[in-house]
Amino acid sequence: MSANSEFPYLGDGDVVEVQRGPEPGGAGGAYRAFGETLRGLKTTMARLIEGPLTIEYPEEKTPVYPRFRGRHKLHKFEDTGLEKCVGCSLCAAACPADCIRVVAAENIPGERVSSGERYAAVYEINLSRCIFCGYCEIACPFDAITMGHDYEMADYDRENLIFTKEMLLAEPIERTPLKSEGE
Amino acid sequence: MLPIADTQMVEATWVMILKSVVIFAVIFGILPVMTVVERKLIGRFQHRYGPNRVGPFGLLQPLADVGKLLGKEGFRPKNAIPALYVLGPLLPVLSGVLALAIIPWGDVQGGVGLYGIDVPIGILYFFAVGSIAFYGLLLGGWSSGSKYSLLGAMRGAAQLISYEVSMGLALLGVVMMAGSLSLVDVVHAQGEVWYVVPQIVGFLIFMLAGFAETNRTPFDMPEADAELVQGFMTEYGGMRFGSFLLVEYMEIIVVSGVAAALFLGGWMGPGPSFLDPIWMLAKMFALVFLFIWVRATLPRLRYDQLMSFGWKVLLPLATLNVLVTAVLVVVT
């Protein structure tokens, strides 16, 4: 696989050389008028033969990298089913856009929600303010919040963009293809 | 029964009417397809798909476009001259339709000539009606009462006088070799060798001038959408704008048709004679493809470059071509 299999017109090197025609006037001018014109026609014809590179978006999606920072996800322990979030609000503190709101509550023995002493009674992310920097993910001491791969979050109403804990905990619909190895 | 013009063959009136209707219908059926094909091709030239959303393969795109244009307000600027403003888009349509008449689609078959009309002054007729299109452009640009339109119209006028001469001279070589101005006779004269071989210079000059005549890149000076915001069409909207656009395609068809008839052997090709119109169409569309290819490739020339190219390169070249052809025709 060559370096530029996706963009064959760029050549194999890392650097695309600037191509200059001859100076105007005299024989160079004649070459510019005819030779360069033919060269231009050849260039465009080669593009026609290569065929379109378009990714037809709503039907086809650009694959994202595994570390792509899309919509957030909240996690539960797979064995116990308890929420990983303990309501410490470190994510809210780290958030530069100030879009996370956490209200913590004490766990009552018998009906535990999280593994820690406390849990997040309210956990909201205002996605219309979020800048997808991923600081919340870094700040979280229990890996309770991570960034997912979903980037299709447009809505007609701003209120719908405030994601509650239930929405963030729900298994997200994987609408976005992941880049395969080596892509 | 009186013939409409001094034609070389007399046909019944109803035959002529039928022929005109068929030619008109076929060409006007092709025009919308051409707009899609051009957009799709331009897209492919740029690694894109082009329109492919409306209907199968985007083929219904022109329907959507026309529907949109028809729904628009018939706007007229306050300081436009009403009659001329309306006349502007009509003249080019008239000119295009008239020019269609002389394109030969085939020889006389079963007593019917497969062409609109075979006038003995075919090429002159082509120039005469072809130039009327520029009147529409000039009138439209001037009567819009806008400086962009006026600039576009002025450029159109300047372009016309610098290219029409070379175009005429380029065709003189063909006329001298064939000894006739009738397009049908010129096609007959190409039985042995297509004129694109001996008249390659004439062909190139004719095509270059054809690009200027149809206001296509790289000579789309009157439109110049980047500098003059569509030039003479700036103040037009709705279907008037649409007819300017459609006429551009019609002119491409006409110029391609004339070039195919004069240089590429017209309807000649292998196979039975009923394939003749198909051959003509195929040659025409090869040239139409060239128009689109060039549009996808070359940037617009600067105004002064265009002028100096027309007067300093094309005109002497065309004159030289005529002289050499004349000498050769006399000698051989």
Interface residues (C-beta under 8 A of the other chain):
Chain A: A33 T37 G40 L41 T43 T44 M45 R47 L48 E50 G51 P52 L53 T54 E56
Chain B: L41 G43 R44 F45 Q46 H47 R48 Y49 W293 V294 A296 T297 L298 F309 V313
